[in-house]
Amino acid sequence: AAAPRLRLLAHTGASVKPFVTPASFARGVRVTQAGEAMAYAVGEQALALTLALLHRLHRFDHALRTGVDWATAKAAPPRRELRGAVVGVVGASRTGRAYLGLVRALGARVLVADPYLSDAEAAALGVERVALDDLLARSLVVSLHAPVLPETVGMIGARELALMPDGALLVNTARSALVDEAALLAVLRSGRIDAALDVFDAEPLPVDHPFRRLPNVLLTPHEAAGTVGSRRRAADIVIAEIDRFLRGEQLRHEVRPEHLERTG
């Protein structure tokens, strides 16, 4: 109402839910976004976090920085290689596909849980399509790449975390709402699994949050997509979309009303 001449909203990020409602479309505002620009960067950071967890780099770093003796610092849980490991990808999104391509290239066996992924698509990706419970029970590494939808909020709760084997690893570069944070904190405090987290229920993460003190947790401040390349690709996408709009051409990354509910 305050911008009656507004005709296009071009977002340099992925999810437009913070800015767009059905009322926006009712006013004739068109919407586009640059989520495609971020997929590889997020997938690559998820790979980096996966490798760090597998090799227990976070535990070694925490031990040495907190002043424990050399022998104690070396006494990490068993370390694993990505080659031959079973990696579970929750959500065959753009970031999920970027990540699974990277881990497959390094020799991982990949399971995917996604109700919208067909068997033919799974075969083309070189992955096995499974139910979420099966993925959690079979995977050494579980990496989350699903959008926030009514059916995905809290999809990883205490029951699901209990399905993960002892020593399993959880990577979340997607959305914190996918995981019951209290249940995750409880299992992490037990030391049964390790996790790498880029997203949190409260951001900025409070300085006294228990996650900060756990040696089996690797933390990054919601910056998985923040590479130079990703930012430049996002700018290029948005500029090109504005140019197409002004020329009356079809938008390549348009979000339509029917897409809004299915975007994270």
BELMO-V769286 format. One record per pair of residues at least 6 apart in sequence whose ideal C-beta (glycine too) atoms are under 8 Angstrom apart, sorted by the first residue. I is the first residue (numbers start at 0). J is the second residue. D is the distance in whole Angstrom. If there is no record, write none. Layout:
I_J_D + I_J_D
This chain:
5_26_8 + 5_28_6 + 6_27_7 + 6_28_6 + 6_29_7 + 6_244_8 + 7_28_7 + 7_29_5 + 7_30_8 + 7_31_7 + 7_240_8 + 7_241_7 + 7_244_5 + 8_15_7 + 8_18_6 + 8_19_7 + 8_23_7 + 8_28_6 + 8_29_7 + 8_30_5 + 8_31_7 + 9_30_8 + 9_31_5 + 9_32_8 + 9_33_8 + 9_237_5 + 9_240_5 + 9_241_6 + 9_244_8 + 10_18_7 + 10_30_7 + 10_31_7 + 10_32_4 + 10_33_7 + 10_237_8 + 11_32_8 + 11_33_5 + 11_36_8 + 11_233_5 + 11_234_7 + 11_236_8 + 11_237_5 + 12_32_7 + 12_33_7 + 12_34_7 + 12_37_7 + 12_224_8 + 12_233_7 + 13_32_6 + 13_33_7 + 13_34_3 + 13_37_6 + 13_262_8 + 13_263_7 + 14_32_8 + 14_34_8 + 14_146_8 + 14_147_8 + 14_262_6 + 14_263_5 + 15_30_6 + 15_32_5 + 15_254_6 + 15_259_7 + 15_262_7 + 16_259_7 + 16_262_7 + 16_263_8 + 19_28_8 + 19_30_5 + 19_254_7 + 19_259_7 + 21_256_6 + 21_259_7 + 23_30_7 + 24_30_8 + 24_255_8 + 24_256_5 + 24_259_8 + 29_244_7 + 29_250_7 + 29_253_6 + 30_253_7 + 30_254_4 + 30_255_8 + 31_237_7 + 31_240_5 + 31_244_8 + 31_250_5 + 31_252_5 + 31_253_5 + 31_254_7 + 32_252_6 + 32_254_6 + 33_232_7 + 33_233_4 + 33_234_8 + 33_236_4 + 33_237_5 + 33_252_7 + 34_93_7 + 34_252_8 + 35_93_6 + 35_232_8 + 35_236_7 + 35_252_7 + 36_229_6 + 36_230_8 + 36_232_4 + 36_233_4 + 36_235_8 + 36_236_5 + 37_93_8 + 37_94_7 + 37_224_4 + 37_229_5 + 37_232_8 + 37_233_7 + 38_92_8 + 38_93_4 + 38_94_5 + 38_96_7 + 38_97_5 + 39_97_5 + 39_228_8 + 39_229_7 + 40_223_7 + 40_224_5 + 40_225_7 + 40_226_4 + 40_228_7 + 40_229_4 + 41_94_4 + 41_97_7 + 41_98_8 + 41_144_8 + 41_172_5 + 41_223_5 + 41_224_5 + 42_94_5 + 42_95_8 + 42_96_8 + 42_97_3 + 42_98_4 + 42_100_7 + 42_101_6 + 43_97_7 + 43_101_7 + 43_226_8 + 44_172_6 + 44_197_7 + 44_219_7 + 44_223_4 + 44_224_8 + 45_94_7 + 45_98_5 + 45_142_5 + 45_144_8 + 45_170_5 + 45_172_5 + 45_223_7 + 46_98_6 + 46_101_5 + 46_102_6 + 46_105_8 + 48_170_5 + 48_172_7 + 48_195_4 + 48_197_8 + 48_217_6 + 48_219_8 + 49_81_7 + 49_86_7 + 49_102_7 + 49_140_5 + 49_142_7 + 49_168_7 + 49_170_6 + 49_195_7 + 50_56_8 + 50_81_6 + 51_57_6 + 51_195_7 + 51_217_6 + 52_140_7 + 52_168_4 + 52_170_7 + 52_193_5 + 52_194_8 + 52_195_6 + 52_217_6 + 53_78_7 + 53_79_5 + 53_80_7 + 53_81_6 + 53_84_7 + 53_139_8 + 53_140_7 + 53_168_7 + 54_78_5 + 54_79_8 + 55_75_4 + 55_76_6 + 55_78_5 + 55_193_8 + 56_217_8 + 57_193_7 + 57_195_7 + 57_214_7 + 57_215_7 + 57_216_7 + 57_217_4 + 58_75_5 + 58_76_7 + 58_193_8 + 58_214_5 + 58_215_6 + 59_72_6 + 59_73_8 + 59_75_6 + 61_214_4 + 62_71_7 + 62_72_4 + 62_75_8 + 62_214_7 + 63_72_5 + 76_166_6 + 76_193_8 + 77_166_7 + 79_139_6 + 81_102_6 + 81_105_5 + 81_106_6 + 81_107_5 + 82_105_6 + 82_106_3 + 82_107_7 + 83_106_6 + 83_107_7 + 83_108_7 + 84_106_8 + 84_107_5 + 84_108_7 + 84_139_5 + 84_140_6 + 85_107_7 + 85_108_5 + 85_109_8 + 85_110_6 + 85_137_6 + 85_138_5 + 85_139_5 + 85_140_8 + 86_99_7 + 86_102_5 + 86_107_4 + 86_108_7 + 86_109_5 + 86_110_7 + 86_138_6 + 86_139_7 + 86_140_5 + 86_141_8 + 86_142_7 + 87_109_8 + 87_110_5 + 87_111_8 + 87_112_7 + 87_129_8 + 87_134_4 + 87_135_7 + 87_137_7 + 87_138_3 + 87_140_7 + 87_141_5 + 87_142_7 + 88_95_5 + 88_98_6 + 88_99_5 + 88_109_6 + 88_110_7 + 88_111_5 + 88_112_8 + 88_126_7 + 88_142_6 + 88_144_6 + 89_95_8 + 89_111_8 + 89_112_5 + 89_113_7 + 89_131_7 + 89_134_7 + 89_141_7 + 89_142_7 + 89_143_5 + 89_144_6 + 89_145_5 + 89_154_8 + 89_155_8 + 89_177_8 + 90_112_8 + 90_113_6 + 90_143_7 + 90_144_4 + 90_145_3 + 90_146_7 + 90_173_7 + 91_99_8 + 91_111_5 + 91_113_4 + 91_115_7 + 91_116_4 + 91_120_7 + 91_121_8 + 91_124_7 + 91_144_8 + 92_144_5 + 92_145_7 + 92_146_7 + 92_263_8 + 94_144_5 + 94_172_7 + 94_173_7 + 95_111_7 + 95_113_7 + 95_142_8 + 95_144_3 + 95_145_8 + 96_124_7 + 98_142_6 + 98_144_6 + 99_109_5 + 99_111_7 + 99_124_7 + 99_126_6 + 100_124_8 + 102_109_6 + 102_140_8 + 103_109_6 + 103_125_6 + 103_126_8 + 107_140_8 + 108_127_8 + 109_124_8 + 109_125_7 + 109_126_4 + 109_127_7 + 110_126_7 + 110_127_5 + 110_128_8 + 110_129_5 + 110_133_7 + 110_134_5 + 110_137_6 + 110_138_6 + 111_121_6 + 111_124_7 + 111_126_5 + 111_127_7 + 111_128_6 + 111_129_7 + 111_134_8 + 112_128_8 + 112_129_6 + 112_130_6 + 112_131_4 + 112_133_8 + 112_134_5 + 113_128_7 + 113_145_7 + 116_128_6 + 118_128_6 + 121_127_7 + 121_128_4 + 129_137_8 + 131_154_7 + 131_159_7 + 132_159_7 + 132_162_6 + 134_141_7 + 135_141_6 + 135_159_6 + 135_162_4 + 135_163_5 + 136_162_5 + 136_163_7 + 136_164_7 + 138_163_8 + 138_167_7 + 139_164_7 + 139_166_8 + 139_167_6 + 139_168_7 + 140_167_7 + 140_168_5 + 140_169_8 + 140_170_7 + 141_163_7 + 141_167_7 + 141_168_7 + 141_169_5 + 141_170_7 + 142_169_8 + 142_170_4 + 142_171_8 + 142_172_8 + 143_155_7 + 143_169_8 + 143_170_7 + 143_171_5 + 143_172_7 + 143_173_5 + 143_174_8 + 143_177_5 + 143_178_7 + 144_172_7 + 144_173_5 + 145_151_5 + 145_154_7 + 145_173_6 + 145_174_8 + 145_177_6 + 145_263_7 + 146_173_8 + 146_174_7 + 146_261_7 + 146_262_6 + 146_263_2 + 147_174_5 + 147_176_5 + 147_177_7 + 147_263_5 + 148_260_7 + 148_261_7 + 148_263_7 + 151_176_8 + 151_177_6 + 151_263_8 + 152_176_5 + 152_177_7 + 153_176_7 + 153_177_7 + 153_178_7 + 153_179_5 + 154_177_6 + 154_178_8 + 155_169_8 + 155_177_6 + 155_178_4 + 155_179_7 + 155_182_8 + 155_183_7 + 156_178_8 + 156_179_4 + 156_182_5 + 157_179_7 + 157_182_4 + 157_185_7 + 157_186_8 + 160_169_8 + 160_182_6 + 160_183_7 + 160_186_5 + 160_192_7 + 161_186_8 + 163_169_7 + 163_192_6 + 165_191_5 + 165_192_8 + 166_191_8 + 166_192_7 + 166_193_8 + 167_192_5 + 168_192_7 + 168_193_5 + 168_194_7 + 168_195_7 + 169_178_8 + 169_183_8 + 169_192_6 + 169_193_7 + 169_194_4 + 169_195_7 + 170_194_7 + 170_195_5 + 171_177_7 + 171_178_6 + 171_194_7 + 171_195_7 + 171_196_5 + 171_197_7 + 171_198_6 + 172_197_4 + 172_198_7 + 172_223_4 + 173_198_7 + 173_263_7 + 174_198_6 + 174_263_6 + 175_196_8 + 175_198_4 + 175_199_5 + 175_200_5 + 176_200_8 + 180_199_7 + 180_200_5 + 183_194_7 + 184_209_6 + 184_210_7 + 186_192_6 + 187_193_8 + 187_194_6 + 187_210_8 + 187_213_6 + 187_215_6 + 187_216_6 + 188_209_7 + 188_213_7 + 190_215_6 + 192_215_7 + 193_215_4 + 193_216_7 + 193_217_8 + 194_215_7 + 194_216_5 + 194_217_7 + 195_216_8 + 195_217_4 + 195_218_8 + 195_219_8 + 196_210_7 + 196_216_7 + 196_217_7 + 196_218_6 + 196_219_7 + 197_218_8 + 197_219_5 + 197_220_8 + 197_221_6 + 197_222_7 + 197_223_5 + 198_221_6 + 199_208_8 + 199_210_7 + 199_221_7 + 201_208_7 + 202_220_8 + 202_221_6 + 203_220_7 + 204_210_7 + 204_211_7 + 204_218_7 + 204_220_7 + 210_216_5 + 210_218_6 + 211_218_7 + 236_252_6 + 239_251_8 + 240_250_6 + 240_251_7 + 240_252_6 + 243_249_7 + 243_250_6 + 243_251_7 + 244_250_6 + 254_262_7
